[in-house]
Amino acid sequence: MLSPVSNQARHAGEKLHHFHGGLHLRNNKEISCEQAIQRTPLAPRLFIPLLQQAGAEAHAVVEPGQQVLKGELIGHSAGPMPAFVHASTSGMVTAIARHAMTHPSGLEGMCVVLKPDGRDRWTAPTQAENWQTADPVDLNTRIAAGGIVGLGGAAFSTSRKIEAARQCGVHTLILNGAECEPYISCDEMLMREQPDRIIAGARILQRACGAEKVIIAIEDQMGEVFAKLQTAIGAAACDHIRVVKVSKIYPEGGEKQLIQVLTGLEVPATGRPTDLGLLCHNVATAAATADAVIEGRPLIERIVTVTGNGVRNPRNLRALLGTPISALVEQCGGYTPDAARLILGGPMMGYALPSDANPVVKAANCILVLSHDDIRPLQPEMPCIRCGECAHVCPANLLPQQLHWQVCHELLDDAAEYGLRDCIECGCCDYVCPSHIPLLEWFRHGKSELGSLLLGRDKAAAAGARHAAREARLEQNRRQHQQHLSDKKAALTDQGEKKHRIAAAVERAQEKSARPAQTDKPPGTTGTKDR
């Protein structure tokens, strides 16, 4: 018999719920949805980072001067979250060097610098003969080899999520098409123009993870998208796939918030959606999965929204990974005279880029160019007045004002107890704070410090365990040595006693042999008999 939680999760999408907090924001998506998706021309150089997913950086498997084909593996790393990086086009590897890698850290990383030859020659694709009858494990292996990661921004390994879902047992696959962040419209345009790819990818992901049904969640204002997806579902004759419209409220596109809206259940603070029998993927991830499994094409390109009042002709572009962002901006007519700031992602959760020389990566869903009028003047930070507005809008149901005080006073253990690690960094608290406190920056700093603290404790605990093990080994060796000495001493003692007994016996024998012979006759008698 199913538990109440499991039973409620199985009815995902049948009744919509609400999550705590959130903001109603102007979406500003229309300006980038007026034109069809256009492909970006080849750039003179592609800078392909070897770190394009959550986890460790891949290792280059090519060398400078080597000719590569489109889709050829150029970077790979094994481990719990294997990374696969492929050549975006054919050409020559000119260098493997450090370059800006378009990462929130702002740091440089190892990149494969590729000079395209203009011929765009593909390596031989490896296609699944019939994915509908293929073994789910084989499908997941194909997904991993295609370098598929979450294209909603987290870039977590898709195959790793599928593997975990199969081990836990999931009944519902959720495809997230709710682009709640303002300005971003790449997923909406993908669903408009290529709904068949999304449905095919949904079916492949469903088979790979073992789910019983699929829910595609979109915003209620996406009427055209709803119609296109319904037509694609009908054409594929998939009665186990449903499209559900959810209300437009930020950050409803967050994984945990979307699950709460569809099920009324909260993902445990230290748990995952699989604990509820759910698996969540982005719609663009589903499309990329279809490319990798059906056509044998790895993830080498993605749709990027280039928008904002700082660019002349906002639109969505299909760009090869490694293409400099400057090439995308140029294709959109270049910057306007009042362009002021370049952001990767949306205005709420995105981060500023130092240069448009940064390349397009798997997690790059939007290039936002803000004008001077869009940027709120920097206000002096004032003391917290404990108004509670930040707690009112927090979608994770936290107490930002309390977390801020704890992080400021370096009470990181207390902050952890109050849920600092549950902060999804949506920026809602920043948006409403009347004291202009950069709460999001404080929380990111606090999470980093907390991570360092916990890592230090783990290292100290590991060092303590190693020291204890060493002391135990030394003590064991000491006891063994003492036992050896005791045994040796005992053996020498036994040997000495034995020698002493032998010497005493010899001495007694010598004394006995040295004594004169004695008779039993009385004195005065002779030894002859009288005649």
C-alpha positions in Angstrom: 0.0 0.0 0.0 1.4 3.4 -1.0 2.2 6.0 1.7 0.1 9.2 1.6 3.2 11.1 0.3 3.9 8.6 -2.5 0.2 8.6 -3.4 0.1 12.4 -3.6 3.2 12.5 -5.7 1.7 10.1 -8.2 -1.1 12.5 -8.8 1.4 15.3 -9.9 -0.2 17.9 -12.1 -3.8 16.9 -11.4 -4.2 19.8 -9.0 -2.0 22.8 -8.8 -0.6 24.2 -5.5 1.4 27.2 -4.4 4.9 27.6 -2.9 5.8 30.2 -0.3 6.7 33.7 -1.4 7.8 34.5 -4.9 7.5 37.7 -7.0 5.4 38.8 -9.9 7.9 40.2 -12.4 7.5 41.7 -15.8 8.9 39.0 -18.1 10.3 41.1 -21.0 10.3 38.1 -23.3 8.4 39.5 -26.2 11.4 41.4 -27.7 13.4 38.2 -28.2 10.5 36.0 -29.5 9.5 38.1 -32.5 12.0 36.3 -34.9 12.7 32.7 -35.5 15.8 31.0 -34.1 18.8 31.7 -36.3 22.1 29.9 -36.5 25.3 31.7 -35.6 28.0 31.7 -38.3 31.3 30.0 -37.6 33.7 32.2 -35.6 37.4 32.3 -36.5 38.3 30.7 -33.2 36.3 28.5 -30.8 37.3 28.4 -27.2 35.8 25.2 -25.8 36.2 25.0 -22.0 36.9 21.6 -20.5 34.7 22.4 -17.5 31.2 22.7 -18.7 29.3 20.7 -16.1 28.9 20.3 -12.3 31.9 18.2 -11.1 35.5 17.9 -12.1 37.2 19.5 -15.1 37.7 17.1 -18.1 41.1 16.2 -19.4 42.0 17.0 -23.0 42.4 13.9 -25.2 43.7 15.9 -28.1 47.0 17.8 -28.8 47.8 21.1 -30.4 48.2 20.6 -34.2 45.7 17.7 -34.3 42.9 17.8 -36.8 39.5 16.9 -35.4 36.0 16.3 -36.8 32.7 17.7 -35.7 31.4 15.8 -32.7 34.8 14.1 -32.0 35.7 13.7 -28.3 38.2 16.2 -27.2 37.9 16.1 -23.4 37.0 13.4 -20.9 37.1 12.6 -17.2 36.0 9.5 -15.4 34.6 9.3 -11.9 31.1 9.5 -10.3 30.1 12.3 -12.7 32.0 11.6 -16.0 32.5 14.6 -18.3 32.5 14.4 -22.1 33.4 17.4 -24.2 33.2 17.3 -28.0 34.5 19.4 -30.9 31.8 21.8 -32.0 33.0 21.7 -35.6 35.9 20.3 -37.7 39.2 22.0 -37.8 42.6 22.1 -36.1 43.4 22.3 -32.4 45.7 25.3 -32.1 46.2 25.3 -28.4 45.2 23.9 -25.1 45.5 26.8 -22.7 43.9 28.8 -20.0 41.1 31.1 -21.1 38.0 32.7 -19.7 35.5 29.8 -19.3 32.2 31.6 -18.5 31.8 30.4 -15.0 30.3 32.1 -11.9 33.7 32.1 -10.3 35.0 34.4 -13.0 38.2 32.3 -13.1 40.0 31.0 -16.1 40.1 27.4 -17.0 41.7 25.0 -19.5 40.1 25.4 -23.0 40.7 23.6 -26.3 41.2 26.4 -28.9 39.8 25.2 -32.2 40.4 26.8 -35.6 37.5 25.8 -37.9 38.3 24.6 -41.4 34.9 25.7 -42.7 33.9 22.3 -43.9 32.0 21.2 -40.8 32.7 17.5 -41.3 31.1 15.2 -38.9 32.7 12.2 -37.2 30.9 8.9 -37.8 27.8 9.1 -35.7 26.8 6.1 -33.5 23.1 5.7 -33.5 20.8 3.5 -31.5 19.2 0.9 -33.8 15.9 1.1 -32.0 15.8 3.1 -28.8 12.3 1.9 -28.0 13.5 -1.6 -27.4 17.0 -0.7 -26.2 18.1 -1.6 -22.7 17.7 1.4 -20.4 21.2 1.1 -19.1 22.5 1.3 -22.7 20.4 4.3 -23.3 21.9 6.0 -20.3 25.4 5.2 -21.5 24.6 6.8 -24.8 23.3 9.9 -23.0 26.5 10.1 -20.9 28.7 9.7 -24.0 26.8 12.5 -25.7 27.9 14.9 -22.9 24.3 15.7 -22.0 23.9 17.9 -19.0 21.1 20.0 -17.5 20.5 22.9 -19.9 18.4 24.9 -17.5 21.5 26.4 -16.0 22.7 23.9 -13.3 24.6 21.7 -15.9 24.3 18.6 -13.7 25.1 15.3 -15.4 21.9 14.0 -16.9 23.1 10.4 -16.9 24.0 10.7 -13.2 20.5 11.9 -12.4 18.9 9.1 -14.5 21.1 6.5 -12.7 20.1 7.7 -9.3 16.4 7.8 -10.4 16.5 4.2 -11.5 18.1 3.1 -8.3 15.5 4.9 -6.2 12.6 4.0 -8.5 10.6 7.0 -9.9 7.1 7.0 -11.3 6.9 10.5 -12.9 9.3 12.4 -15.1 8.8 16.2 -15.1 10.1 18.3 -18.0 10.5 21.9 -16.9 9.5 24.4 -19.5 8.5 27.1 -17.1 11.0 29.9 -17.8 10.2 32.1 -14.9 13.3 34.3 -15.1 12.7 37.6 -17.0 14.1 38.1 -20.5 15.0 34.4 -21.1 13.0 32.8 -23.9 15.3 30.1 -25.3 13.2 27.2 -24.0 9.9 28.8 -25.2 11.3 29.3 -28.7 12.6 25.7 -28.7 9.1 24.4 -27.7 7.5 26.5 -30.4 9.8 25.4 -33.2 10.8 21.9 -32.4 8.2 20.2 -30.2 8.7 16.9 -31.9 12.3 16.7 -30.6 11.2 17.5 -27.1 8.5 14.7 -27.1 11.0 12.2 -28.6 13.6 13.2 -25.9 10.9 12.9 -23.2 10.1 9.3 -24.3 13.8 8.4 -24.3 14.3 9.9 -20.8 11.2 8.1 -19.6 12.5 4.7 -20.8 16.0 5.4 -19.4 14.8 6.3 -15.9 11.8 3.8 -15.8 9.1 6.4 -15.1 5.4 5.6 -15.7 4.4 9.0 -17.0 5.7 12.4 -18.2 4.5 15.9 -17.3 5.7 18.9 -19.3 5.2 22.1 -17.3 4.9 25.4 -19.1 3.8 28.9 -18.1 0.1 29.6 -18.5 0.8 32.5 -21.0 2.5 30.1 -23.5 -0.7 29.4 -25.5 1.2 28.7 -28.8 3.6 26.4 -27.0 0.7 24.4 -25.5 -0.9 23.9 -28.9 2.4 22.8 -30.5 3.2 20.3 -27.8 -0.3 18.9 -27.8 0.0 18.3 -31.6 3.4 16.6 -31.2 2.0 14.4 -28.4 -0.9 13.4 -30.6 1.4 12.6 -33.6 3.5 10.3 -31.4 0.4 8.7 -29.8 1.7 9.2 -26.3 -1.2 9.0 -23.8 1.3 9.0 -20.9 2.6 12.5 -21.6 0.6 15.6 -20.3 1.2 19.3 -20.7 0.4 21.3 -17.6 0.1 25.0 -17.4 1.4 26.7 -14.2 1.0 30.3 -13.1 3.7 32.9 -14.0 5.5 33.7 -10.7 9.2 33.9 -10.0 11.0 31.5 -9.2 8.4 28.8 -10.2 10.9 27.4 -12.7 13.1 26.3 -9.8 13.1 22.5 -9.5 11.8 22.4 -5.9 9.3 25.1 -6.4 7.9 23.5 -9.5 7.5 20.2 -7.8 5.7 21.8 -4.9 3.3 23.5 -7.4 2.6 20.2 -9.2 2.3 18.0 -6.1 1.8 20.2 -3.0 4.8 18.4 -1.5 8.2 19.9 -0.5 11.4 18.1 -1.4 13.2 17.4 1.9 15.9 19.9 2.8 18.6 17.3 2.6 16.8 15.2 0.0 16.1 15.0 -3.7 13.1 14.8 -5.9 13.7 11.1 -6.3 12.7 10.8 -2.6 9.2 11.6 -3.8 9.4 9.3 -6.9 10.0 12.2 -9.2 12.8 13.2 -11.7 13.0 16.7 -13.2 14.8 17.7 -16.4 14.7 20.8 -18.6 12.9 20.6 -22.0 16.2 21.6 -23.8 17.9 18.6 -22.1 15.2 16.4 -23.5 15.8 17.8 -27.0 19.5 17.3 -26.7 18.9 13.7 -25.5 16.9 13.0 -28.7 19.8 14.3 -30.8 22.4 12.1 -28.9 20.4 8.9 -28.9 18.4 9.0 -32.2 20.9 10.8 -34.4 24.2 10.2 -32.6 24.9 13.9 -32.2 26.6 14.9 -29.0 25.9 18.2 -27.2 27.9 20.7 -29.2 25.4 23.6 -29.6 22.6 25.2 -27.7 19.9 27.9 -28.1 20.9 31.2 -26.5 18.7 34.2 -25.9 20.5 37.5 -26.7 18.4 40.3 -25.3 18.1 43.4 -23.3 17.9 47.1 -24.0 21.7 47.2 -24.6 21.5 45.2 -27.8 20.1 46.4 -31.0 18.2 43.4 -32.3 17.3 40.9 -29.5 16.6 37.3 -30.7 17.4 33.7 -30.0 20.4 32.1 -31.7 21.6 28.5 -32.1 25.3 28.8 -31.3 28.1 26.3 -31.3 29.7 25.8 -27.9 33.0 27.8 -27.7 31.7 30.7 -29.8 32.8 34.0 -28.3 29.8 36.0 -27.0 31.0 39.0 -29.0 30.0 37.0 -32.2 26.4 36.6 -30.9 26.1 40.2 -30.0 27.4 41.2 -33.3 24.9 39.0 -35.1 22.1 40.8 -33.1 23.2 44.2 -34.5 25.8 45.0 -31.8 25.5 47.1 -28.7 23.4 50.2 -28.3 25.1 53.4 -27.3 23.8 53.1 -23.7 24.8 49.5 -23.2 26.2 49.2 -19.7 26.4 45.7 -18.4 26.8 42.2 -19.8 25.2 39.4 -17.8 25.0 35.6 -18.4 21.6 34.4 -17.4 18.6 36.5 -16.2 18.6 39.7 -14.2 17.7 37.8 -11.0 20.1 34.8 -10.9 22.6 35.7 -13.6 26.1 37.0 -13.0 28.1 39.8 -14.7 30.7 38.9 -17.3 34.0 40.7 -17.4 34.2 40.5 -21.2 32.3 39.4 -24.3 35.4 37.3 -25.2 33.9 34.6 -22.9 32.7 31.6 -24.9 29.2 30.1 -25.1 29.1 27.0 -22.8 26.4 24.4 -22.1 25.0 26.4 -19.2 24.7 29.6 -21.2 21.0 30.1 -21.7 20.9 33.9 -22.0 23.2 36.8 -22.8 21.6 39.9 -21.2 22.8 43.3 -22.1 21.5 46.0 -19.8 21.4 49.7 -20.4 22.2 52.4 -17.9 18.5 53.0 -17.3 18.1 49.3 -16.4 20.6 49.3 -13.7 19.4 50.5 -10.3 21.8 53.1 -8.9 23.9 51.7 -6.1 22.4 52.7 -2.9 24.2 52.9 0.4 23.6 49.8 2.6 21.6 50.7 5.7 20.9 48.6 8.9 18.2 46.0 8.7 14.9 47.3 10.1 13.5 43.8 10.6 10.5 44.5 8.4 10.3 40.9 7.3 9.7 41.5 3.6 12.6 39.2 2.7 11.0 36.4 4.7 7.7 37.1 3.1 9.0 36.6 -0.5 11.5 33.8 0.2 10.4 30.8 -1.9 12.5 28.5 0.3 10.6 29.7 3.4 13.8 30.9 5.2 14.5 33.8 7.5 16.9 35.9 5.4 17.2 38.6 8.0 18.3 36.1 10.6 20.7 34.3 8.2 22.2 37.7 7.3 22.9 38.5 11.0 24.4 35.0 11.5 26.6 35.2 8.4 27.8 38.7 9.3 28.8 37.5 12.8 30.4 34.4 11.4 28.0 32.1 13.2 28.1 29.6 10.4 26.9 26.6 12.4 23.8 28.6 13.5 23.3 29.7 9.9 23.4 26.1 8.7 20.8 25.1 11.3 18.6 28.0 9.9 18.9 26.5 6.4 21.6 28.6 4.7 22.4 25.7 2.3 18.7 25.6 1.3 19.0 29.1 -0.2 18.4 28.8 -3.9 20.0 32.2 -4.6 17.0 33.5 -6.4 17.5 37.1 -5.3 13.9 37.8 -4.2 15.2 39.0 -0.8 17.5 41.5 -2.5 14.7 42.7 -4.7 12.4 43.8 -1.9 14.9 44.8 0.8 14.2 48.5 1.7 17.7 48.8 3.4 19.5 47.9 0.1 21.4 45.1 1.9 23.0 42.8 -0.7 21.6 39.7 0.9 22.3 37.4 -2.0 26.0 38.3 -1.9 26.1 37.7 1.8 24.5 34.3 1.5 26.8 33.3 -1.3 29.7 34.3 0.8 28.3 32.5 3.8 27.7 29.3 1.8 31.3 29.5 0.5 32.6 30.0 4.1 30.4 27.2 5.4 31.7 24.9 2.7 35.3 25.7 3.6 34.5 25.2 7.3 32.9 21.8 6.8 35.7 20.8 4.4 38.3 21.8 7.0 36.4 19.8 9.6 36.3 16.8 7.3 40.0 17.1 6.7 40.7 17.5 10.4 38.5 14.4 11.2 40.2 12.4 8.4 43.6 13.5 9.8 42.5 12.6 13.3 41.4 9.2 12.1 44.7 8.7 10.3 46.6 9.7 13.5 44.5 7.4 15.6 45.1 4.5 13.1 48.9 5.3 13.2 49.0 5.3 17.0 47.1 2.0 17.0 49.5 0.5 14.5 52.5 1.7 16.6 50.9 0.4 19.8 50.3 -2.9 18.1 53.9 -3.0 16.8 55.2 -2.1 20.3 53.2 -4.9 21.9 54.3 -7.3 19.3 57.9 -6.3 19.9 57.5 -6.6 23.7 55.9 -10.0 23.2 58.8 -11.0 20.9 61.4 -9.9 23.5 59.4 -11.8 26.3 59.3 -14.9 24.2 63.0 -14.6 23.4 63.9 -14.0 27.1 61.7 -17.0 28.1 63.4 -19.1 25.4 66.9 -18.0 26.6 65.9 -18.7 30.2 64.7 -22.2 29.4 67.8 -22.8 27.4 70.0 -21.6 30.4 68.2 -23.8 32.8 68.6 -26.8 30.5 72.3 -26.1 30.2 72.5 -25.7 34.0 70.8 -29.1 34.5 73.1 -30.7 32.0 76.2 -29.2 33.6 75.0 -30.3 37.1 74.5 -33.8 35.8 77.9 -33.9 34.2 79.5 -32.7 37.4 77.7 -35.3 39.5 78.9 -38.0 37.0 82.5 -36.8 37.2 82.4 -36.8 41.1 81.1 -40.3 41.1 83.7 -41.6 38.8 86.5 -39.9 40.8 85.5 -41.7 44.2 87.6 -45.0 45.1 85.9 -48.3 44.8 84.4 -49.6 48.1 83.6 -53.3 49.3 81.4 -54.7 51.9 84.1 -56.9 53.7 85.2 -56.2 57.3 88.7 -54.7 57.9 91.7 -57.1 58.4 90.4 -59.8 56.0 92.1 -60.7 52.8 90.7 -61.6 49.6 92.1 -65.3 49.7 90.4 -68.3 51.1 92.1 -70.4 54.0 93.3 -73.7 53.0 
